[in-house]
Amino acid sequence: MQRFLEADAWVVPPPLKPGDRLIAISPSGTLRERETFMQGLILWRQRGYQVELAPGYDGRWGYLAGTDVQRRNQLRQAWLDPGCKGILCVRGGYGGARLLEDWTWPPSEPKWLIGFSDVTALLWSLGQQGISGVHGPVLTTLALEPAWSIQRLFDWVEGKGQLAPLRGQGWGGGKVQGLLLPANLTVATHLLNTPVQPSLENVILALEDVGESPYRLDRMLTQWRMSGALGQVRGIALGRFSQCEPPGQVPSFEVREVLKERLLDLGLPLVMELPFGHDGANACLPLGVMAQLDGDRGTLAVLPGG
């Protein structure tokens, strides 16, 4: 097993506890899923948290939840609020990266940032400050999660022990340790070689996506290969690639074939079909913590004290 001792894990914010105040923001797409949004909000409140809705959380500017200035203000005000212990993203969609043009995280005590999909941009940007966020359910998807996934999220943010390893299908490559870096593939691809991209050295990259046909996945992974980015990582963990079936009556590879052809020759530990991503169980994954990927057994585990 390759071991990696030289990197510093990112700072994990202090554990949350019932009664803490959290703020819900909409950094990306406009809110459409109002019923599941309310269900997600209720789950956090039933847990005992005071969840406030940022002014403008339900705004609309085209496909965005308000102008860049409005959405950026939601993020800034929540981040600077000394009584706020965590930021819950309402939904993904598109638009988070737009907030990061000329953006600097204001000085603040570390606090939780929770979301996935388009929220990848904010999570990666926060990681450049050495602060760990959570790649996990947003408010519009939380209530759709199985009970074990909901409990996993609360256990992590409340500091209640280690997370259970995730199990998928191993494609070989042995066992490796590194800093865990989850992401939506499409969003992460558009962050490559920008100031938002964190270091990829000694990283276990965990990728998922939705609604991308096989040739588009091929195109993105080819960009990762040609940029040299995949030459820096220690292992690759693949979650769910949902709604990525080939278009009908058009010659195509299957998604699985694309992933295998573009990644297997790298000689890295590789695990597929892990339970995270869209349209199914989305097990939370912390960013910037020590993890172990076993390409032979098909497991991804956050290490104790990671």
LUMNUSE-782587 format. One record per residue: residue in one letter; x, y, z of N, C-alpha, C, O in turn. Coordinates in steps of 0.02 Angstrom, whole numbers, plus 50000, padded with zeros to 5 digits. Example, Ala and Ser with C-alpha at 12.3 -4.5 7.8 and 13.67 -1.06 7.14 Angstrom:
<atoms>
resn,n_x,n_y,n_z,ca_x,ca_y,ca_z,c_x,c_y,c_z,o_x,o_y,o_z
a,50660,49716,50390,50615,49775,50390,50660,49835,50390,50712,49834,50423
s,50642,49888,50354,50684,49947,50357,50645,50002,50394,50670,50057,50402
</atoms>
This chain:
<atoms>
resn,n_x,n_y,n_z,ca_x,ca_y,ca_z,c_x,c_y,c_z,o_x,o_y,o_z
m,50042,49940,50000,50000,50000,50000,50044,50062,50000,50091,50068,50039
q,50027,50108,49956,50062,50173,49956,50038,50214,50016,49978,50221,50027
r,50085,50241,50054,50066,50283,50111,50088,50354,50097,50134,50367,50059
f,50052,50399,50129,50063,50470,50113,50059,50508,50179,50006,50512,50209
l,50115,50536,50200,50119,50567,50266,50134,50641,50264,50133,50675,50315
e,50149,50666,50204,50176,50734,50202,50123,50788,50198,50138,50846,50212
a,50061,50771,50181,50010,50823,50170,49974,50839,50235,49966,50796,50279
d,49953,50900,50241,49914,50921,50298,49840,50918,50281,49818,50947,50232
a,49802,50883,50323,49729,50882,50314,49701,50952,50327,49730,50991,50365
w,49646,50966,50295,49614,51030,50305,49579,51033,50373,49564,50981,50403
v,49566,51093,50397,49534,51102,50462,49460,51083,50457,49424,51110,50415
v,49439,51038,50500,49368,51020,50504,49335,51067,50554,49360,51072,50611
p,49281,51101,50536,49249,51148,50583,49227,51113,50647,49220,51052,50649
p,49217,51151,50701,49195,51122,50764,49129,51084,50755,49087,51104,50715
p,49119,51029,50791,49058,50990,50784,48996,51033,50798,48995,51075,50842
l,48945,51020,50758,48881,51052,50769,48844,51017,50827,48857,50958,50842
k,48799,51053,50858,48757,51023,50909,48687,51054,50904,48680,51112,50885
p,48635,51014,50920,48567,51041,50917,48562,51107,50955,48589,51114,51010
g,48527,51154,50925,48523,51221,50952,48566,51270,50914,48555,51331,50917
d,48616,51245,50878,48659,51289,50839,48618,51322,50783,48568,51296,50759
r,48642,51380,50764,48609,51419,50711,48644,51408,50645,48705,51414,50640
l,48605,51390,50594,48629,51379,50527,48593,51425,50480,48537,51447,50494
i,48624,51440,50423,48593,51484,50373,48590,51448,50307,48640,51420,50284
a,48531,51449,50276,48522,51418,50210,48529,51472,50157,48497,51525,50160
i,48571,51458,50106,48582,51505,50052,48571,51470,49985,48573,51409,49980
s,48559,51510,49934,48551,51485,49866,48607,51515,49822,48597,51568,49793
p,48664,51482,49818,48720,51511,49781,48719,51496,49706,48760,51522,49668
s,48671,51455,49684,48672,51432,49615,48605,51442,49581,48584,51499,49571
g,48571,51386,49564,48509,51391,49526,48450,51412,49568,48449,51405,49629
t,48399,51438,49534,48338,51460,49568,48300,51400,49596,48300,51346,49566
l,48267,51410,49652,48231,51357,49686,48169,51336,49645,48127,51378,49628
r,48165,51271,49631,48107,51243,49596,48072,51189,49637,48011,51181,49633
e,48111,51152,49675,48085,51093,49710,48062,51113,49780,48094,51096,49830
r,48007,51150,49784,47987,51180,49848,47965,51128,49899,47977,51137,49959
e,47932,51075,49877,47909,51025,49925,47967,50989,49958,47969,50983,50019
t,48014,50965,49918,48071,50930,49948,48117,50979,49986,48151,50959,50033
f,48118,51042,49965,48155,51092,50003,48128,51098,50074,48166,51098,50122
m,48062,51103,50080,48032,51110,50146,48044,51046,50187,48054,51050,50248
q,48042,50989,50155,48054,50926,50190,48125,50924,50217,48137,50901,50274
g,48173,50947,50177,48242,50949,50200,48252,50997,50257,48288,50983,50305
l,48219,51054,50252,48223,51104,50305,48195,51076,50371,48224,51087,50424
i,48139,51040,50366,48108,51010,50425,48155,50959,50458,48159,50956,50519
l,48191,50920,50417,48236,50871,50446,48290,50903,50489,48305,50880,50544
w,48319,50957,50464,48369,50992,50505,48338,51022,50567,48367,51019,50621
r,48279,51051,50561,48246,51082,50619,48223,51030,50669,48227,51042,50729
q,48200,50973,50646,48180,50920,50692,48241,50893,50730,48234,50868,50785
r,48298,50899,50699,48360,50879,50733,48378,50927,50789,48421,50912,50831
g,48345,50985,50790,48356,51034,50843,48394,51095,50823,48412,51136,50865
y,48407,51103,50756,48445,51161,50733,48400,51219,50716,48343,51211,50693
q,48426,51279,50728,48392,51340,50708,48416,51357,50637,48471,51382,50627
v,48374,51344,50588,48393,51356,50519,48358,51419,50494,48297,51421,50490
e,48398,51470,50478,48371,51532,50451,48379,51533,50375,48427,51506,50348
l,48333,51563,50342,48335,51570,50269,48364,51638,50251,48337,51690,50271
a,48418,51637,50214,48450,51700,50195,48402,51740,50152,48368,51712,50109
p,48398,51806,50162,48357,51847,50118,48377,51837,50045,48435,51843,50027
g,48327,51821,50003,48341,51808,49933,48352,51736,49916,48368,51720,49859
y,48345,51690,49965,48356,51619,49951,48310,51593,49896,48326,51545,49862
d,48251,51624,49889,48203,51603,49839,48199,51652,49780,48149,51656,49745
g,48254,51689,49770,48255,51738,49715,48261,51704,49647,48273,51644,49642
r,48252,51745,49596,48258,51718,49528,48285,51772,49482,48260,51828,49480
w,48335,51754,49444,48363,51796,49390,48381,51748,49334,48436,51720,49333
g,48335,51740,49288,48345,51688,49237,48346,51620,49271,48301,51603,49309
y,48397,51580,49257,48404,51514,49288,48440,51518,49355,48450,51467,49388
l,48460,51578,49376,48497,51587,49438,48452,51611,49494,48398,51640,49482
a,48473,51599,49556,48434,51620,49614,48452,51692,49633,48468,51706,49691
g,48448,51736,49585,48466,51806,49597,48529,51824,49558,48562,51781,49530
t,48544,51888,49557,48605,51911,49523,48666,51886,49560,48661,51863,49617
d,48724,51891,49528,48786,51870,49561,48797,51909,49625,48817,51881,49676
v,48782,51974,49623,48791,52016,49683,48746,51991,49739,48767,51986,49796
q,48683,51976,49723,48637,51954,49774,48657,51887,49804,48656,51878,49865
r,48676,51841,49761,48695,51774,49786,48762,51777,49823,48771,51742,49873
r,48808,51818,49799,48872,51826,49834,48861,51857,49902,48896,51839,49950
n,48814,51903,49908,48799,51933,49973,48772,51882,50022,48787,51885,50081
q,48731,51835,49997,48706,51782,50041,48764,51743,50070,48767,51731,50131
l,48811,51725,50028,48869,51687,50050,48911,51727,50099,48930,51702,50152
r,48926,51790,50081,48969,51831,50123,48938,51843,50192,48971,51837,50243
q,48874,51861,50193,48842,51876,50256,48837,51816,50301,48847,51821,50362
a,48823,51757,50272,48820,51697,50313,48889,51679,50340,48896,51660,50398
w,48940,51686,50297,49008,51670,50318,49033,51716,50373,49069,51694,50418
l,49014,51779,50370,49038,51827,50419,48996,51830,50483,49016,51860,50532
d,48937,51799,50482,48893,51800,50540,48924,51761,50597,48930,51700,50591
p,48943,51793,50652,48979,51757,50705,48935,51705,50740,48961,51659,50771
g,48869,51713,50736,48825,51665,50768,48807,51606,50725,48776,51558,50748
c,48827,51608,50662,48812,51554,50614,48866,51501,50618,48925,51516,50611
k,48846,51439,50629,48893,51383,50635,48900,51343,50571,48946,51302,50564
g,48854,51353,50524,48857,51314,50463,48813,51343,50408,48764,51378,50423
i,48831,51330,50346,48794,51354,50288,48767,51295,50250,48804,51250,50229
l,48701,51294,50241,48667,51241,50204,48648,51268,50136,48614,51318,50131
c,48670,51235,50083,48651,51257,50016,48582,51229,49998,48568,51170,50009
v,48540,51272,49970,48471,51254,49954,48470,51203,49898,48435,51152,49903
r,48507,51216,49844,48510,51170,49787,48572,51185,49747,48608,51233,49760
g,48584,51143,49696,48640,51154,49651,48614,51188,49588,48585,51242,49591
g,48624,51156,49531,48603,51185,49468,48662,51213,49430,48702,51176,49402
y,48667,51279,49430,48724,51312,49398,48731,51382,49428,48681,51412,49448
g,48792,51407,49433,48803,51476,49452,48853,51488,49507,48875,51544,49517
g,48871,51434,49544,48916,51445,49601,48983,51474,49581,49010,51517,49615
a,49011,51450,49525,49077,51475,49504,49075,51549,49488,49126,51583,49496
r,49018,51575,49466,49013,51646,49451,49026,51689,49512,49048,51746,49507
l,49011,51662,49571,49022,51700,49633,49096,51708,49650,49114,51751,49689
l,49137,51666,49620,49207,51663,49640,49254,51706,49599,49314,51709,49612
e,49227,51741,49549,49268,51789,49513,49285,51847,49559,49241,51881,49586
d,49350,51858,49569,49373,51912,49614,49348,51903,49685,49341,51952,49722
w,49335,51841,49705,49310,51826,49772,49368,51809,49819,49413,51772,49800
t,49365,51836,49879,49411,51817,49933,49370,51799,49993,49326,51838,50013
w,49383,51742,50023,49346,51723,50084,49365,51771,50140,49423,51776,50158
p,49316,51807,50168,49332,51852,50223,49356,51814,50284,49337,51756,50294
p,49398,51844,50326,49421,51810,50387,49362,51791,50430,49318,51832,50444
s,49360,51729,50452,49306,51704,50494,49329,51639,50526,49373,51605,50500
e,49300,51622,50582,49311,51556,50611,49283,51504,50563,49231,51516,50531
p,49316,51446,50557,49290,51394,50511,49218,51375,50529,49200,51368,50587
k,49177,51368,50477,49109,51343,50487,49093,51295,50431,49126,51293,50380
w,49041,51256,50441,49022,51205,50393,48993,51234,50330,48955,51283,50333
l,49010,51204,50273,48978,51219,50209,48958,51151,50180,49000,51107,50171
i,48893,51143,50166,48867,51078,50146,48829,51083,50081,48784,51124,50074
g,48848,51042,50033,48814,51040,49968,48852,50996,49920,48905,50970,49937
f,48825,50987,49860,48860,50948,49809,48840,50974,49741,48807,51025,49735
s,48860,50938,49689,48845,50958,49621,48878,51025,49606,48939,51030,49608
d,48839,51077,49590,48868,51142,49574,48904,51173,49633,48948,51216,49624
v,48888,51152,49694,48920,51178,49754,48993,51156,49756,49032,51182,49797
t,49013,51109,49713,49083,51090,49707,49128,51152,49703,49181,51154,49735
a,49108,51202,49665,49150,51261,49656,49163,51295,49723,49220,51315,49737
l,49112,51303,49764,49122,51335,49830,49163,51291,49876,49206,51316,49912
l,49150,51227,49875,49187,51181,49918,49261,51180,49901,49304,51181,49945
w,49277,51179,49836,49347,51180,49816,49380,51247,49833,49437,51248,49855
s,49344,51301,49824,49371,51367,49841,49385,51372,49916,49437,51398,49936
l,49338,51348,49957,49348,51349,50029,49407,51305,50049,49444,51321,50095
g,49415,51250,50013,49472,51206,50027,49539,51240,50016,49588,51222,50049
q,49541,51288,49972,49604,51325,49963,49622,51366,50025,49679,51387,50033
q,49573,51377,50067,49586,51410,50131,49604,51359,50185,49615,51377,50243
g,49607,51296,50165,49624,51243,50214,49566,51224,50258,49576,51197,50312
i,49504,51237,50236,49445,51222,50276,49404,51169,50242,49388,51174,50183
s,49387,51117,50279,49350,51060,50252,49275,51075,50251,49247,51100,50299
g,49244,51060,50194,49172,51062,50188,49145,50992,50179,49183,50943,50185
v,49081,50986,50164,49049,50921,50156,49016,50916,50088,48971,50956,50072
h,49038,50868,50048,49004,50851,49986,48947,50805,50005,48956,50746,50017
g,48886,50834,50009,48830,50795,50033,48764,50828,50013,48764,50879,49979
p,48709,50799,50035,48643,50821,50012,48629,50894,50025,48645,50921,50079
v,48599,50927,49976,48573,50996,49985,48503,50991,50014,48476,50936,50022
l,48474,51048,50029,48408,51048,50062,48354,51018,50018,48306,50990,50043
t,48360,51024,49952,48308,50997,49908,48315,50922,49896,48271,50892,49866
t,48370,50892,49919,48379,50820,49909,48383,50780,49974,48377,50719,49972
l,48392,50813,50030,48404,50778,50093,48348,50729,50110,48361,50672,50131
a,48286,50751,50103,48230,50708,50122,48222,50647,50077,48187,50600,50095
l,48255,50647,50020,48252,50591,49973,48304,50538,49990,48304,50484,49959
e,48348,50553,50037,48402,50506,50055,48376,50449,50098,48328,50457,50136
p,48407,50390,50092,48391,50336,50139,48412,50356,50209,48454,50400,50219
a,48383,50323,50258,48395,50341,50328,48469,50338,50346,48494,50380,50383
w,48505,50287,50319,48575,50280,50338,48616,50339,50312,48665,50359,50345
s,48598,50366,50254,48636,50422,50226,48623,50486,50265,48669,50525,50277
i,48560,50497,50285,48544,50555,50327,48582,50551,50393,48611,50600,50416
q,48582,50491,50423,48617,50482,50487,48692,50493,50478,48725,50521,50522
r,48719,50470,50422,48791,50479,50408,48809,50553,50407,48860,50572,50434
l,48767,50594,50375,48781,50666,50372,48780,50696,50442,48826,50733,50460
f,48728,50681,50481,48725,50710,50548,48782,50684,50592,48810,50722,50631
d,48799,50620,50585,48854,50593,50625,48920,50630,50611,48958,50644,50657
w,48931,50646,50547,48995,50679,50531,48997,50750,50557,49045,50770,50590
v,48945,50789,50543,48948,50859,50563,48942,50867,50639,48962,50919,50666
e,48914,50817,50673,48909,50820,50746,48967,50785,50781,48967,50780,50843
g,49015,50762,50743,49075,50733,50772,49064,50668,50809,49096,50656,50860
k,49018,50627,50784,48999,50565,50820,49034,50504,50791,49001,50458,50768
g,49099,50504,50791,49136,50445,50771,49152,50443,50697,49137,50490,50659
q,49182,50388,50677,49205,50379,50608,49148,50360,50562,49099,50329,50583
l,49156,50378,50499,49108,50359,50448,49121,50287,50425,49179,50266,50420
a,49068,50251,50412,49076,50183,50386,49105,50186,50316,49089,50232,50278
p,49149,50139,50298,49175,50138,50229,49119,50129,50178,49070,50096,50191
l,49128,50160,50120,49082,50150,50065,49109,50093,50022,49169,50085,50013
r,49063,50053,49995,49082,49995,49955,49055,50001,49885,48996,50017,49874
g,49098,49989,49837,49080,49989,49767,49111,49930,49731,49120,49877,49761
q,49127,49939,49669,49159,49887,49629,49231,49906,49616,49245,49957,49584
g,49277,49865,49640,49348,49879,49631,49372,49859,49562,49355,49806,49536
w,49413,49902,49534,49444,49888,49469,49519,49878,49475,49555,49881,49425
g,49542,49865,49536,49612,49850,49545,49654,49912,49558,49628,49968,49565
g,49719,49901,49562,49766,49956,49573,49794,49959,49643,49836,50001,49658
g,49770,49914,49687,49797,49913,49754,49764,49963,49801,49708,49986,49789
k,49800,49978,49854,49773,50020,49908,49816,50082,49915,49877,50079,49909
v,49784,50139,49928,49821,50202,49933,49787,50248,49984,49727,50243,49995
q,49827,50291,50014,49800,50343,50059,49813,50411,50029,49863,50422,49995
g,49767,50457,50042,49775,50525,50017,49720,50569,50044,49675,50546,50079
l,49723,50633,50026,49671,50680,50046,49611,50671,50000,49617,50670,49939
l,49553,50666,50029,49491,50654,49991,49467,50719,49960,49460,50770,49994
l,49453,50716,49894,49429,50775,49859,49370,50756,49814,49380,50737,49757
p,49308,50760,49841,49249,50744,49801,49230,50803,49756,49247,50860,49769
a,49194,50786,49702,49175,50838,49654,49124,50811,49604,49121,50751,49591
n,49086,50857,49576,49049,50843,49515,49098,50850,49457,49133,50900,49452
l,49099,50800,49414,49149,50799,49360,49144,50860,49315,49194,50892,49300
t,49083,50878,49293,49075,50934,49248,49099,50999,49280,49137,51037,49249
v,49078,51011,49341,49098,51073,49375,49174,51074,49386,49207,51124,49373
a,49201,51018,49409,49272,51015,49423,49313,51025,49359,49366,51058,49361
t,49290,50998,49303,49326,51005,49240,49332,51079,49222,49384,51100,49196
h,49279,51117,49234,49281,51188,49217,49319,51230,49269,49328,51290,49260
l,49342,51198,49323,49384,51233,49372,49458,51218,49363,49500,51250,49393
l,49473,51169,49320,49544,51152,49309,49584,51213,49286,49563,51250,49241
n,49642,51221,49316,49689,51275,49298,49659,51344,49307,49681,51392,49273
t,49611,51350,49352,49587,51416,49373,49611,51428,49444,49635,51381,49476
p,49606,51489,49469,49627,51501,49538,49586,51463,49590,49606,51460,49648
v,49529,51435,49570,49486,51399,49617,49511,51328,49629,49497,51298,49681
q,49549,51300,49582,49569,51230,49588,49619,51221,49645,49671,51254,49646
p,49603,51177,49693,49653,51160,49744,49706,51115,49715,49699,51089,49659
s,49759,51105,49753,49811,51059,49731,49782,50989,49724,49741,50967,49765
l,49803,50954,49672,49781,50885,49661,49834,50835,49681,49823,50774,49674
e,49890,50858,49705,49943,50812,49724,49922,50772,49786,49897,50799,49835
n,49934,50706,49782,49920,50661,49838,49846,50660,49858,49829,50653,49916
v,49803,50667,49808,49731,50671,49819,49697,50606,49796,49718,50576,49746
i,49646,50586,49832,49599,50535,49808,49540,50573,49780,49502,50604,49817
l,49532,50570,49715,49480,50607,49680,49417,50566,49678,49417,50508,49656
a,49361,50595,49701,49297,50560,49702,49249,50598,49657,49232,50656,49671
l,49227,50567,49603,49189,50601,49551,49120,50571,49540,49111,50510,49546
e,49072,50614,49524,49004,50593,49505,48978,50641,49453,49007,50695,49443
d,48923,50623,49419,48893,50670,49372,48822,50648,49354,48800,50594,49372
v,48788,50692,49320,48718,50680,49301,48705,50713,49233,48729,50768,49220
g,48667,50679,49191,48643,50709,49130,48695,50722,49076,48685,50766,49034
e,48751,50686,49078,48803,50696,49028,48808,50632,48985,48819,50578,49012
s,48802,50638,48921,48806,50580,48877,48878,50553,48877,48924,50590,48895
p,48887,50490,48858,48954,50460,48862,49008,50499,48826,49064,50503,48851
y,48994,50527,48768,49048,50563,48732,49069,50625,48770,49126,50646,48766
r,49021,50656,48806,49040,50715,48845,49084,50695,48905,49132,50730,48921
l,49068,50640,48937,49111,50615,48990,49181,50599,48963,49231,50615,48995
d,49183,50569,48904,49246,50554,48871,49286,50619,48860,49345,50622,48873
r,49252,50670,48835,49285,50734,48821,49314,50765,48884,49370,50791,48883
m,49276,50762,48939,49300,50792,49001,49359,50752,49029,49409,50782,49050
l,49354,50686,49030,49409,50646,49056,49472,50652,49013,49528,50649,49038
t,49462,50661,48948,49519,50672,48904,49553,50738,48921,49615,50743,48918
q,49514,50789,48938,49544,50853,48959,49584,50843,49023,49639,50871,49029
w,49558,50805,49071,49595,50791,49132,49661,50756,49116,49713,50772,49145
r,49659,50709,49070,49720,50673,49051,49770,50720,49018,49829,50720,49036
m,49747,50759,48969,49793,50801,48931,49821,50859,48973,49876,50882,48960
s,49784,50881,49023,49808,50935,49067,49860,50911,49116,49895,50951,49146
g,49866,50845,49123,49913,50818,49172,49884,50811,49241,49918,50788,49287
a,49821,50832,49250,49791,50831,49316,49787,50761,49346,49799,50752,49406
l,49770,50712,49305,49763,50644,49331,49830,50613,49349,49834,50563,49384
g,49883,50643,49324,49950,50619,49341,49970,50639,49412,50021,50615,49437
q,49932,50683,49443,49948,50706,49510,49912,50668,49565,49934,50666,49622
v,49854,50637,49548,49813,50606,49600,49838,50537,49617,49875,50506,49579
r,49817,50512,49675,49838,50446,49699,49788,50391,49684,49806,50333,49679
g,49725,50409,49677,49674,50360,49663,49610,50395,49642,49601,50455,49652
i,49565,50356,49611,49503,50384,49586,49444,50342,49610,49442,50281,49600
a,49396,50375,49642,49335,50343,49667,49276,50372,49626,49268,50433,49622
l,49237,50328,49598,49182,50349,49555,49115,50334,49588,49102,50277,49609
g,49073,50385,49592,49006,50376,49618,48957,50360,49562,48973,50323,49515
r,48898,50390,49567,48845,50376,49518,48850,50424,49459,48860,50484,49468
f,48843,50396,49400,48838,50436,49338,48768,50424,49311,48757,50382,49268
s,48721,50463,49337,48650,50451,49322,48627,50491,49261,48655,50544,49246
q,48577,50466,49227,48549,50498,49168,48604,50511,49116,48604,50561,49081
c,48651,50465,49112,48707,50472,49065,48706,50418,49012,48758,50400,48983
e,48647,50392,48998,48641,50339,48948,48654,50367,48878,48643,50426,48866
p,48677,50323,48833,48688,50346,48764,48622,50367,48732,48570,50339,48748
p,48624,50416,48688,48564,50435,48652,48541,50379,48606,48582,50342,48579
g,48475,50373,48598,48448,50319,48558,48467,50323,48484,48471,50378,48456
q,48479,50265,48454,48492,50259,48383,48554,50298,48359,48559,50317,48301
v,48601,50309,48405,48665,50341,48388,48721,50296,48412,48721,50275,48470
p,48769,50279,48369,48825,50237,48392,48860,50268,48453,48875,50327,48453
s,48871,50227,48504,48900,50254,48565,48931,50199,48608,48913,50141,48602
f,48977,50219,48650,48999,50177,48705,48949,50184,48762,48912,50234,48765
e,48947,50136,48807,48911,50142,48870,48955,50183,48918,49015,50187,48910
v,48922,50212,48969,48959,50252,49018,49015,50211,49050,49072,50234,49056
r,48999,50151,49069,49049,50108,49101,49110,50097,49057,49167,50097,49080
e,49098,50089,48992,49153,50078,48945,49197,50140,48941,49258,50135,48939
v,49166,50199,48941,49204,50261,48937,49248,50269,48999,49308,50284,48994
l,49218,50259,49058,49256,50266,49120,49315,50218,49123,49370,50236,49142
k,49302,50157,49103,49355,50106,49104,49410,50123,49054,49469,50120,49071
e,49392,50142,48993,49441,50156,48942,49483,50217,48956,49543,50219,48941
r,49453,50268,48986,49488,50331,48999,49528,50330,49065,49571,50373,49074
l,49514,50282,49110,49545,50285,49177,49587,50224,49195,49635,50230,49233
l,49569,50166,49169,49600,50105,49193,49674,50101,49176,49713,50071,49213
d,49695,50131,49120,49765,50126,49099,49811,50171,49140,49872,50169,49130
l,49782,50211,49185,49824,50256,49225,49863,50218,49279,49911,50244,49307
g,49841,50157,49294,49876,50117,49344,49862,50139,49415,49899,50121,49461
l,49808,50177,49426,49790,50202,49492,49738,50156,49523,49701,50122,49487
p,49735,50154,49590,49678,50120,49621,49613,50152,49596,49606,50213,49595
l,49566,50109,49576,49505,50134,49545,49445,50095,49572,49444,50033,49570
v,49395,50131,49596,49334,50100,49621,49275,50135,49589,49273,50196,49584
m,49226,50096,49568,49166,50123,49534,49104,50103,49574,49105,50059,49617
e,49049,50138,49558,48983,50123,49585,48979,50131,49660,48945,50093,49695
l,49014,50181,49685,49007,50199,49756,48942,50239,49765,48921,50273,49719
p,48911,50235,49824,48844,50264,49834,48846,50339,49849,48829,50360,49905
f,48867,50379,49801,48861,50451,49808,48848,50481,49739,48866,50452,49688
g,48815,50539,49739,48797,50572,49677,48723,50585,49672,48687,50583,49722
h,48700,50599,49611,48630,50616,49599,48587,50553,49593,48612,50498,49580
d,48521,50563,49603,48471,50512,49587,48481,50447,49625,48475,50392,49596
g,48495,50452,49688,48505,50393,49730,48540,50413,49794,48550,50472,49807
a,48558,50364,49833,48593,50379,49896,48655,50421,49882,48696,50405,49839
n,48661,50476,49920,48717,50522,49911,48755,50528,49976,48750,50577,50012
a,48793,50475,49991,48831,50473,50054,48878,50533,50059,48915,50548,50012
c,48875,50567,50116,48917,50626,50123,48991,50606,50124,49010,50554,50150
l,49031,50650,50095,49104,50641,50092,49136,50707,50113,49126,50758,50081
p,49176,50706,50166,49211,50767,50186,49270,50781,50139,49300,50735,50112
l,49285,50844,50130,49341,50864,50088,49404,50874,50130,49400,50899,50186
g,49461,50856,50101,49524,50872,50132,49541,50833,50194,49582,50855,50234
v,49509,50774,50203,49527,50731,50259,49563,50670,50232,49556,50653,50173
m,49601,50636,50275,49637,50577,50253,49588,50520,50241,49544,50506,50282
a,49597,50487,50184,49554,50431,50166,49597,50376,50135,49654,50386,50117
q,49566,50317,50131,49600,50259,50101,49555,50230,50047,49496,50217,50059
l,49583,50220,49988,49547,50190,49932,49579,50122,49917,49640,50118,49907
d,49538,50071,49916,49562,50003,49902,49532,49981,49835,49473,49962,49832
g,49572,49983,49783,49548,49965,49717,49536,49891,49707,49502,49872,49659
d,49562,49850,49751,49552,49778,49746,49488,49757,49782,49449,49716,49756
r,49476,49785,49841,49416,49768,49879,49357,49813,49862,49300,49798,49881
g,49370,49868,49828,49315,49912,49809,49288,49954,49866,49228,49963,49871
t,49332,49981,49909,49309,50021,49966,49342,50089,49967,49398,50099,49943
l,49305,50136,49996,49329,50204,50009,49314,50219,50081,49256,50218,50102
a,49366,50233,50121,49357,50243,50193,49391,50307,50216,49448,50320,50197
v,49356,50347,50256,49386,50403,50290,49424,50375,50350,49396,50336,50388
l,49488,50394,50357,49529,50365,50409,49517,50398,50477,49498,50456,50480
p,49526,50360,50531,49519,50390,50598,49563,50451,50605,49622,50450,50588
g,49534,50504,50631,49571,50567,50638,49584,50601,50573,49624,50648,50570
g,49551,50577,50519,49564,50603,50452,49545,50675,50443,49554,50702,50388
</atoms>
